[in-house]
Amino acid sequence: MDALRHGWPIAVGEGPLLLPAETGFAPGAVAPRMLISAARAITLKLANQREAAVPEAPVLIRGGAPFDLETARAVADPALDLLHPMKGPFLAQPLTDPAAARTAMELARLAGILPAFLVGPDLPTADAQQVAPADLDDFKDPRHLLVASRAHLPVAACEEAEIVAFRARDDLREHVALVIGRQDGDRAPLVRLHSECLTGDILGSLKCDCGPQLDAALRAMADEASCGGWGVLLYLRQEGRGIGLINKLRAYRLQDQGFDTVDANNRLGLPTEARDFPVAARMLDLLGVRAIRLMTNNPAKVAALQEVGVRVLERVPHQLPPNPHNARYLETKRDRTGHLL
């Protein structure tokens, strides 16, 4: 992921070199093929809707002429479609190693860059980083997550609170839990999984409901503590539902052009939902939490936690009034991702 952020090539398994289209730093680099997402392939008329049912799935394309980095960036970034309306001709080709291609696309998402690559063989080999699909599986294994530190932290909602920080050996993202009230192993806590949202939590963005949801969850947990119960807020470093801050802002720009949140993510070649729920399950396990009452409007989140072994005793609705800026965002949650609003 560090190599991709620096613009260096990678090789997945025994496959060819892959140079990230967005960040690639290799003057004069050209390649006959590109790896792009199925959603971008749809835009370029290279796939049908059935083939693009998974928008982040990899598609290999060949151009009529070799791709250089400028051409590759125009293919990769939907924000450039109006500046570069004429693209092609392109031909979709079969993937020789689909698992390696999927790994490359996921590594790009985790690195926070656009999921698109120039594909060798004529790329520079200097600084090329070798990686295997098994390396990514190991990186994502939640067993690596451990408690790093904990301390008493009085907060505005409740003075009796403790913050617990978690980190994994190879992951720079540090997740935290805020335990509100006195932990009681005989009583299921009120739990909220809150994905980091810089724009909503810190800057007060009106485009989403993240900031108000965070504040309301802490107040609800404080009320629970005042009645002898307790709560746990899991603050997950998974900005933009796992696509990263920069890509979230790219999605915002597409929303300004009329796309809803789902279509904006997909048009970037990114998943609608990319959060890592096994991480949340691991955090609860390390805290000794065996069963929870989950604050969410999303039944899919309940199912995702149950799939990784969390006992969800109750879904507690967590709905807040809309404002003129986030009404369409909430409607999309309701109509396209199954939120109960």
Buried (B, 14 or more C-beta within 10 A) or exposed (E): BEBBEBBBBBBBBEBBBBBBBBBBBBEEBBBBBBBBBBBBBBBBEBBEEEBBEEBBBBBBBBBEEBBBBEBBBBBBBBBBBEEEEEBEEBEBEEBEBEBBBBBBBBBBBBBBBBBBBBBBEEBBEEEBBEBBBEBBEEBBEBEBBEEEEBEEBEBEBBEBBBBBBBBBEEBEBBBBBBBBBEBEEEBBBBBBBBBBBBBBBEEEBBBBBBBBBBBBBBBBBBBBBEEEBBBBBBBBBBBBBBBBBBBBEBBBEBBEEEBBBBBBBBBBBBBBBBBBBBBBBBBBBBBEBEBBBBBBBBEEBBEBBBEBEBEBEEBBEBEBEBEEEBEBBBBBBEEEBEBEB
